[in-house]
Amino acid sequence: MIFKKAKWIWDGSSAENNNYYVRARKNFEISTSEFKRVIHKNKIVFSITAHSLYQLYINGTLVGNGPAKSAAGRRSVDTYNVKNLLKDGSNQIDIIALNFGTGMMIACFDVPGIIFELSLPSMTIASNKDTLIQKDMSRKQQTVRRWLLPCLEDVSPGKQNKIFKPATVVKKDVLLYHRRVPYATREAFYPARIIREDIIEYPNSVISFRIKPYIVSRQELKKCNIFSIPTVIVTDIVSPRCQIFEFTPALGNITWFFKGKKVFNQSGWAEGLWQKSPKITLNKGENRLLGLLEKSHYEDVTLAGRSKESVMFKNPMGKGSFAVIRQDKDFGQKNMPKFDINDFKSNSVDIAAEHIMSDGNLQAYVAGAKIIKNIPVKTGQIFPIKIGSCKNRINARRIIIDLGKVVYGYLCFKVKGSNGSRLIFSMAEGMDVHTGRVQWVVNNAMGYMLSGSNDCFESFLPYGVRYIVVSYTGYDDAVIEDIRVESAYCGAKSAQLVKTGDNLLDMIVQNGINSMQASTDDTFNDCPSYEQVSWNFDNRLIMAADFLTMRNVSIAANSLLLFAEDIEYKGLVRCCYPGDWQCQIPLWSFHWIMDCWDFYKFTGDKQFLKKVMPQIKRGIFEVSKRINKIGLLEWKDVWHFVDWKYGRDDDHAINTAEQSVFVGALDSAIKCATITGQPSTMIKKLTNIKNGIVLAINKHLWNSATQSFADSLHEDGSLSLVSSKVANAIACLYGVAGRKRTQLLYKRICASDSDMLDVGSPFGLYYIFELMEMMGDYSQIMNITRNLWGKMVAEGDKTNWEQFGEYKVNFGFPTRSRCHGAAAFIIKYLLKIPK
């Protein structure tokens, strides 16, 4: 039993309160005699956990953030030695806690709460109804989500409420367990240089609103699923004069129409949308703007833009600024030119004031800013950083700080400035240092209103960032005396670089290490800026390189075990977890099984294998039920993702990559079953399933005309006309192709064969490299690595990319995420190449 006296507490607010912060406080006395006993103890333990997150202070000193991620129905408990923070006499515990209020891709929905206990030699201080609590008024609740991450932080310390009330004891039925991984290293990363200083002009119209509550059910609102109910958004842009309105980048997944014509498609994840911002001509008065949501994974919508005089948004169908009208499933963009709101007055719903955010998306100001003037940057000493004043709230001073590489952690700063001045910190991974064009990342910003004294602050949430874009509005100059990012990485602090004997390859290895450290907290994650999500294929690729460098065994184990503890997916695991996205990518789920075997190969931990074996077994047999009459795995209505590459033809119920990777998963399952002593009848059954799939793939997916495996079998029974290098490499790698076909296909995969679709990202290239290693062809691996990973080095990035530049969908930048831990898998080959 971890807690002896502590109770779960909260402030009595609803579990569905979005982005809701509280402050809890406990004052207590330590007598002189008790304090003497404290001094003679080796440690004094403080135990704490919360839902969703907490930040703990004792006597004004930050102790830590947590807890580690956990599966639904479970909660990891952190323990700290706080002996050196206690004092004789009055002591104070302060906790800031956040309830997400919804399911996310990094956390599951649950009743919010805090529970803590301080164990002193002869007394216990615990959370209970006598603990004081309040809503944290200094943290703005109405802000947009950072795509699939928590809402952005917007802090005004001067608004903090001084009145606390007794806490409400909360009933929570969760399994508590001790933290399984180390704590954050808190390594400090300071600016390497200041790149630019500019005077900028913000958009003068920015408005956001939550859309998801008006489209999905209350139960579905607690999930993080994609929703695809066609919905029309109605608003009137009210203009004081006839003028041009220029839209600026903002997120939302809406297609907007004006006067019956499509103006622009708004993305849900990329803010670098337009080389030229779309414009419309407004008449004086009301101007009808219609939006169509067809499919989205995004809770919020933001509209931003600029005009000579600012505009307002008015709901022509009722109260507030916007109305929504749900449509039938067949409704689409073809219906929008003649859409008449008068036909739908009885179906419209006003978006409530609590869901309208006039200042809820700080990133929209920064991403839509226009450079008015560039100011030369002085070289040399970085601190103190002086930021000049601006006399209005539209113009701002902008300074871009380079940390030297992408890091993942908590933004900390110390600043002097006048009361009411505002700082916006936007976190970016990439930029064009010559033009000042920044590669923005999904609302990755936070705001801070200065109090007029020496403000010291640490962010509640961790961020992925290389370039800190600081935008300032205030009537007086501000001075940043310190700014840094303290690492949220929970693994080994550093790794000894194993030299390959080649300068470029050594830099690629170091970039891989940097990427893994920035993509790891208490689990392996895909990337630090866009998602911070534990995807099981990404985890497998990271682990392959991590075990050769940092060897973060506990983090690897935790990443795998969380999937096995998922009470909702008791068979085949989902593609990412913990979180409330009910999604399976078959390849990703199969890789979890293979990753469990990899973990055993690296560690020899048989007890771990026994823990996960029941889930492996249930998963394999669940999938085997999808084998159809011709012996192939047939799976409809899932994300058939294989590689980021245009022209692929995997989105079918039967595709070659999934069949072949399932064979690889079966092979790993057989090995796991053998080691854990499973019955021979079960092992034989698994072997028969594997052999049957192999025969069916060769019979039904081999195209004799092209002498290769087709990417898929279409619903009409015809083979896909696409034959990709990735799908064929997978068939060879997992023993599907057989010796002769493997020899034939390998030559074509390595050659510039125009009849085979090429690779598009490190995800696809992984299979090809695995095949090349199987064939002992390290020279091919080295040549490709020099070319593709060498470009990352040449760009000045000290981390690995999610995509290769050839993918060409990133608005003038070579990739989306510039720090993707999975691409570090290259290390496993480079360290084997002869010097």
N, C-alpha and C positions, 0 to 999 in steps of 0.2 A: 504494500500500500504506500503510494508516494506521498499523499497528503493525509495527515492525521486529523487536523482540525479545520482546514480551509474549506470554504464553500465557493461555488461558482457565483459570480455577481455580475450585474449590469445595471443600467439606469432605468429599466422598465420600458424602454422604447422597443418598437417593433423590430423583429428580425429582418424585415424586408426594407428597412431604412437604407437607402442607397448611400454609400460613402459617408458613413456616420462615425465620427470620432468622439470618444469620451476621455475624460481624465479621472483617474482614481487616485485617492490619497489616503495614506495611513500614517498618523502621527503616534509615536510611542516613546517611552522613556526607558533608558538603560541606567540602572543605578550604578554607583561607583563600584560596589562589590561585584555586581554582575559584569561590569565592564572589565574588571580584573580577570574574571573567569574567561571572558572573550579573548583577552590578550594571550592567555596561556593555551588556547586551542590552536590547532594547526589550520583549521578552516571553520568558517561559519557559513552554512549552506542556505541559500535562498533558492527556492523552487518556484517556477512560474510557467504557465502556458496561457493561451488565449485563443479566441476565435473572433476575428480572423488573424490579426497581428497585434503585437505590442512593442512598446519601447519603454525600457525600465530605467528609472533614476533613483539613486539613494543619496540623500543629503545633497542633491543638486548635481551629482556626478552620473554621467551616463554609464550604465552597466552593460546593456546589450539590447539587441533586437531579436525578435523571434515570433513564434516558434519555427522549428523546421517543418517542412511540408509533411502532411500525413494523409492517410486514406480516410474516406468518410466513415464516421463512427469511431474514429481513433484520434488521439492527440498526443503529439510528442511534447515532453516536459523538459524544460531547460533548468539546469542547476548552476548557480554561480557561487564562488567563494567571495563573500562580501566582507570578510573580517576587517580589511583595511579601510573600509568605507564607513564603518560604524564609529560612534563617539560616545563618550560619557555624557549622559544627560538626554536632551531632546534629539530625536531622530525623525526623519521623514522619508516615506516611500512615495514616489510619484510614478504613475503609469499612464502613458498615452496608449489607447487601444483603438483599433479600427475594425468596424464591421463592414465588409464589402456590400452586404445586403442582397447579394445575388451570387449565383454560381459563376465561376470563372474557369479559364483554362489552367490556372495555377492553384486553384483551391475549390473545395466543394462547399455548397451552401449548408449552413447550420445555424442553430440558435447562437447568438453572440454571447460572449462571457469572458471573464477574467478569473483566474484562480491562482493564488500565491500563498507561500508559507515561508517564514523566516524562523529557522530553528536555532535559538540561543541556548546556552548551557542549561538554564533553569526556567526558561519561558519560551512560548511560541507566539509569534505574531502572524496572524492569518487573515485572509480575506473573509469577510462575513458582513452581516447587515450593518455593522458599525463602521465599516469602511465608507469613506466619503467619495462621492462621485458627482460628475456634472457632464453635460454635453460640452465639448470643446468648441467654444464659439470663435476661437482664433483660427480655426481651420474651416475654410469654406466648404460647405457640403455640396452645393450645386456646381459641380464641375464635370467635364466630359471624361470618359474613359480614355486611357492611353491604348487604343484599339482593344486588345483582349486583356490588358493589364488593369490594375486598379486605376481609379480616377486620379487625375493630376492633382498635385498639392498646390494650394493657394493659401498662404499663411499671413495673418495680420495679428501680430502679438498684442497690439493695443486693444483688440476686441475681446481679450480673454475675460471670461466671467469669473468673479471672485467668490460667488456663492456656490457652495457644495450642498448636497443632500445625502442622507443615508442611502446606501446601495440597496438594490433589490436582489434577493437571493434567487438564482436561476436554477431550474432543474435541467440538467444535461446528462444524458445517458451515453457516455463515451468511454472507450477503453484508453486509459492513460499508460504511457510507457516512457522510459527514459530515452533521451536523445541518443541517436545511433551514430551521429557524425560529429566531427570537431566543430568548434565555433568559428565565426568569421575571423579571418586573420587581422583585419583592421590595418593592413599595410597602407600607408599614406602615399598617394600619387599627387605630385604638385605640378603646376604648369611648367612645360618645357619652353614655351615662348608665347608671346602675344602676336597673333598673325595680322589682325586688322582692327581698325577703329573707324566707325562710320557714323554719320548722322543719317537716320532713317525716318521714313514716314510710315506709320501704321495704317492699315485699313481703317476707315472711320465708321464702318458698319460691320459688327460681328454679333451674331446671335446663334445660340445653340438650343436644341431641345431633345429630350428623350423620346424616341419613337417606339421602342420595343414594347412598352406597357400597353400600347394601343393596338397591337397586332397579335400578340400571343396570349395564351391563357396565363392565369396567375401561377400555376404550377410550372409551366414552361418558362416563365420569367425567371425562375430560380436556376434554370439551366443555362448553358453557354452554347446552345445549338444554333446553327444557321436557320433563319426563318425565311420563308418564301411565299407569303401571302400578298398578292398584288395590292398595293395601297397607294392612293393618291393623296398628296399633301397640298393643301391650299393656303395661300397667303396673298395679301396685297402689299406690294412695296409702295409706301406712301412717300411721295417726293414733294418737297416744297417748291420745286421749279422743274422746268424741262431741262434734262441733263443726261449725260452718259453715266451709266453705272458699270464699273469694271469689276467682275468677280475675281477674287483672289483665292489661292489654294486653301481648301479646308476639307475635312473628311466627312463621309456620310453615306456612300453607296446609293445615291439618288440620281436619277436622270431628270434634269430640269427643262421645262418648256415655257416659252414666253411667246404670246400671240400665236399659239398653235405650232410653233417651230421649236425643235430641240436646240437648246443652248449649249449644254455640255453634260457629259457623264461625270458624276462625282465618284471618286474611288473610296473604298473603305480602308485602304492601307497605304496609299502612296500620295504624298502631298506635292510631289513635283509634277503636277498634272499637265501643265500647259506651258509650251514655249511662248505662246501669246495668250494672255488671259482673255476669256470671252467677255464681250460687252453687249449691253442692251441700252436702248434709248428710252428713258422714262419720260412720261408726260407729267405735268403738274397734277398732283392728286394721287389716285389709286391706280396701281398697275398690277394686273393679275399675273402671278407666278405660280405654276403648277409643277409639282414634283411627282415622280413615280418610283416607288420602291418595288423591285421585283424579287430580289434576293439579297440578303445581308447577313453578316456576322457581327454587326456593329450596333450598339445600343443607341448611339447618339447621331444627330445630324447637326452640322454647322454650316451656316451661310456667312460668307465674308466678302467684303468688297470695299471699293472706294468711289466716291463721287465728290463733286465740288462742295455740295452741301449734304450733310448726313441724312439718311432716310430712316423710316420706321417700318415695322412689319405689323400688319393688321389682319386679323381673321375676318374675312367677309361673311362668314357663315355663323358667327357667334362671338364669344368672348375671347380675349387674348390675341395671340399673334398668328396661330396656325390651327388648321383643322385637318383631320385625317378622314378618309373615306375608303373603307376596305372594299375590294372588288372580287369578282369571281376569278377562279384560277386561270381562265383563258384570257383574261384582260392583259393587255400589253401596250407597248409603245405605239402600236398602230392605232389604238383607240384615243390617244392623247390629243391629236390636232383638233378634233371636234368635241372634246370633253366639255360638258356644260354642268357647272356645279348646281344649277337649278334642278337638274334631274335627280340629284342625290341629297337634297336638304334633309330628308328624314333619316339618312344613313350616316350623316357626318357626326364626328365627335370632336369637341374642342380639346386641344392640348392644354392641360391644367397649368396654372401659374407656377406650381411647384416643379414643373418639368421644363419650364422655359428658363434659359440661362443667358442673360444679356452680357455677362462677362465671364462665362464659364469655360471658354477655350482660349487660354493664353497663347497657345501655340499658333492659333490662327492669326494673331497679331504679328507674331515674329515671322511666320512662313510667308505672309502676304506683304511684308514690309518692302518698301521701295528705297533704294539707296539714294540719298540726296547729295551727300558729299563724303568723300573718303578723306580721312585724316591720317597723315603719316605717323607710323608707329616708331617710337624711340626704341632702339635696341639696348641690350644691357640688362640692368637689374629689373626684375619683374615687379616685386613688391616695394612699396605700396602701389596699387593700381588706382589711378585717379580717373574718375568718369565725370565728364563735364555735364553741366546742367542743361535742361531743355525747358523752355518757358510754356509749353503746352503739352497736352496729353496725347497728341497725335504724333508729333516728332519725338524721337528718342535717340539716345546715344547707344551705340552698339559696339561691344568689344568681343572679339573672338579669341578664346584662349585654347591653346593646343597642349594636351597632356602627353603627346608623343606617341600614344597608342591607345586603342580602345581598352578601357578598364570597366569594371563592374563594381559599384559600391555606393556608399552614402555621400551625398554632396554636403560638404562642411564649409562654412565661411564665417568671416568676421568682417563687419563693414560699419563705417560711420557715415551718417547722412541725416538729412532733415526728416522730421516726422511726416508721414504720409507719402514720402517718395517711394517709388515702386521699382523693384528689380524683377525681371523675368529671366530665368535660366532655362535655356533650351539645349537639350543634349543631342548631339549629332555624331555620326560615325565618319562622315566624309564631307569634303568640300573641294571646290576649285579655289585654291589660294590666290589665284591671279585676279579672278573676277569677283570673288566674294560670294559666289553662289554656293549655298549650303545644301547638302543632301539631307533633307529633313526626315525625321523618323516619327511617324504615328503619334502625334500629340505628346511627344516626350519632353514635357516642360514642367516647370514649377514656378510659382510666384511668391514673392515676399514683400510685404509692406513694411518699410522701416519705421522704427518706433521713436527715432530721434536721439537715442543713446547709442552706446556701443553694442550693436546687435551681433550675437554669436548664435549660430544655428546649425543643426544637423538635420538633413532630410529624414523623414520617417521611412520612406521607401528607397530601395536601391535602384540605381540607373546604370545603363550601359552608355558610355560616352567616351569620345576622344576630344571633340571640339565642344567646349562650353561656350555657348553664345549668350552673352550677358547683355540684356537690353535694359536701359535705365531711363525713367522719367522722373524729374524732380526739379524744383526751382533753384536748388543749390547743388554744388558738386558733391559727389559721394566718393569715398575712399575704401577700396577693398584691401584690408590689411592682410588677409589670409584667405585662400581658397584652395581646396583640395578634395580629392575623392578617397574615402577610406574603404578598402576592399571588403566586399561581402563574400568573397571566395572562402570556402570552408576547408580547403585541402592543404596540401603541402605548400609552404610559403614560396619555395623556389625549387627549381629542378636543375641538377647538374647537366649541362649540355654535353651530350655525347657527340664528339666531332666525327664528321663523315670524311674529313680530309678535303672537302670542297667548299669554298667560301659561299657560293650561292646556295648550295644545299644546306649548309649550316644555318644560314639566315632563314631558310624555309622551315627548318626544324624549330628554330627559336620562335618564329611566327606561329607555328602550330602550338607550342607551349603557351605562348601569350593568349592564343584563341581559347585553348582549353581552360585556362585559369579565369578568363573573362566569361566563360560559358558554364561556370560551375558555382553553385552555392552549396546547399545541402544535398542536391542531386546534380547529375549532369543535365544541362539544358541545351536547347538549340542555339540561342543567341541572347546576348544581354540586353539588347535595345528593343527589339520588336515584340518578343513574346516571353522569354524566360521560361519556356515550357519544357517539361521532361518528355521528349519523344523517344520511343524505344529504339528506333533504328539509329537516330542521332546518338543516343547513349551508347549503342554498340560500337559505333565508329570512334567515339571519344575514348571509350574504355580501351580499345585496342592500342591507342597511342599513349594514353595515360599510364597504363601498367608498365610501359617501357621507359617512362620518365618520372612522373610524380608518385605513381603507385598508390592512388587513393582508394584503397580496398573498401573502406567503410562507406564511402560515397557511392561506389559502384554497387555495393550490396544494397544500400538503401534505395537507390534508383530502381533496382530490380524488384525488391521486396514490396515496394508500394503498389506495383501492378498486381502482385499476388494477393494483396490485402484489399483489393477493390471488391466490395460486397455486391456491386451491381453487375459486374462482368465476371461471373464465376467460371466461365469457360475460357474461350480465347480472349486474351486481354485486349483492351482498346489501344489505340495508337499513341495516346498521350495521357499521362496521369501523374499526380492527382489533379482533378478538375472535373467540371460538369459538362464537358463536351462529349456527347454520346456518339462517338465516331470510331470507326475502325478503318484503317488503311491495311488491307490484308498483308502486304509486304512488311509493313512496320510491325504488325502483330506477330508475324512469323519470326521476325528477327529477335523478338523478346525471348523466344524459345532457344534460338541459337546463342543468344547472349548469355543465357543461364549456363549453357555448356561451356562457353568461352570463360566465364567466371570460374568455373570449376577447374578448367585447364590451367588457368593462371594461378589459382590459389590452392587447389587440392582440397577445398572445403566441402567435405561430403555432407556435413550437417546442413549447410546452406542448400545443397542440391535436394536434400530430403524435404526441406521446407517448401520449395517451389514445385516439386514433382507432382503433387496433386493438381495444381493449376495447369501444368504442362499437359498432363494426361487428359484432363477435362477439355482443354483447348483443342488438342489434336482430334479427339473423337467428336467434338462439336463440329469442327470443320469437315471431317470425313462424311458427315451427313449431307453435305452439299455436293458430293460426287454424283454426277448424273449417270444416265443410262449408258453413255459412251465412255465412261470412266474418267471424265474430266471434272475438275472443280468448277462449279457454276455458281457465281455469287453476284446477285443483282443489288442495286441501290447502295453501293458503298463507293468510297473514293478510291478509284483504281490508279493510284499515283505510283509512278516508277521513277521518273526523271524529269527535271525541268528542261524540256526541249520541245519546241514547236514541231508539229508534224507527227508526233507519236500517236499511236492508235490503240491505247490500252483501255479506254473507257468502255469496256464490254464485259459482260458477265463471265466470259471465258477469255482469258489472255495468257500468253505464254509465260510472262515473268512471274505471275502469281502461282501458276502450276509448278514451275521449277523451284521457286523459293520455298514452296510448301514441301517439296521433296527434301530440300536442305533442312527444313524444320523437323521433318520426320526423322532424318538421319540423326540430328542432335537429340531428339526425343528418345530414340532407340539407345543411344549412348548413355543418356541420363538414366533411363530405365535399367540398363545393365548395371551401372555403378550403384544405384540405390536398391538393387535386389528385387526388382519387380518380377512378377511371375513370368515364366517363359512363354505362356500362352499370350500374354499381352504383348511381349516383344515380337512374337511371331505375327500377331495381328498387325502391329505397326509396320513390320517388314512387308507384309502382303499389300498393305495400302500403298506403301512407297513404290513397290514394284509395279503395281497396277497403274499408278499415275504415270510412271515413266513410260510404260508401254503405250498408254493412251496419248500422251504428248507426241511421241514419235509417229503415231498412226494418224492423228487428226490435225496436228499443228505444223507438221513438216510440209513445206511447199516444194515439191519436186522440180517445179519449173524454175524457181529461183535458187534452189539448192540451199535453203535456209529456213529457219523457223519464222513463221509469220507472227506479227505482234499479237494477233488475236483471232478468234473465230467469231464471225458476226452472227447476229441473231437469225439471219436467213440461211445460215449454214455455209456461207462463203468465207474463204480465208482473207484476212486483211491483206491489202496491197503493200502495206508497210512492213518492212523487215529491218529491225534496228540492231545496231551493234550491241546495245545493252541487253535486249531480250535474248539474243543468241549467246552472249557471253555468260549470262545466267544459266542457260541450258547446259553449257559446257561445264561451268564451274561446279554445279551440283550433280554432275554425273548423268544428266538426262540424255545428252547427245551421243554418248558412246565414243569410243576411241577414234574411229575413222572420221566421223562427222566433226568431232572436236578438232582434229588436225586440219580439216578442210575449212571450218569456220574460223579457226584461230588466224589463219593466213589472211582471210578477208577482213577480220576485225582489225588486224594490225596495219592493213594496207589502206590506201585512200580509195575505198570501194564506194563509188557513188550510188550503187544499188542498195547500200545499207545506210540507214539513217544514223547520223553520228550522235555522239554523247553531248549533253547540255550542261551538266553540273557535276560537282564532286560525288553526288549520290549515285549517278549512273556510272561514273568512272571507277568507283569503288569495285564494282563487279569485274570490270575489265582488268583492273590492277590485280585483283585476286586471281583471275585467270592467268595473267602474265606471271605472277609469282608461282602458281601451280606448274607452269611450263618452264620455270627457271629463267625467265627472260627479264632480268633486272635492267638490262640496257634500254629496253623499250620504256620501262617505268621511269627511268632516269631522264630520258629524252623528253617525254611528255611532261614530267614534273618541271623540268627546267623551263619549258615553254609556258605552261599554264600557271603554275605557282610562281614562276619567275616574274610574270606580269604583275602579280600582287606585290612582290618586292619592289619592282620598278615603279609602281604607283606611289611608293612611300608608305604603304600600309604595313603595319607590323603585326597584322593578323590575317587570317584566311577568309576567303569569300564564300558566300552561299552558292553563287552561280559564277560561271565563266562569262567573260565579256561578250562572247559570241551570242549569248541569249538575247541581248539588245532590247530589253523592255524596261530599262531603268532610267529613262528620261535624261540621257546624256551621261549617266554614270555607269561604270562597268559592271556593277552588281547591285543587288538589293542590300542584304545584310553584308557589311564589310567585316564582320567578326562572327564566324560560324564555327563552333567547336568541332562539328562533324568533319569538316574538311581537314582537320589535323590528323586524320587517319593515315595520311601520307607518311608520317613519321615511321610507322611500322615497317615500311619498305626501305626508307632511306638509311635507317640504321643497320640494314643488312647488306647494303651495297658495298662491295669491296673497295677499300680506299685506293 
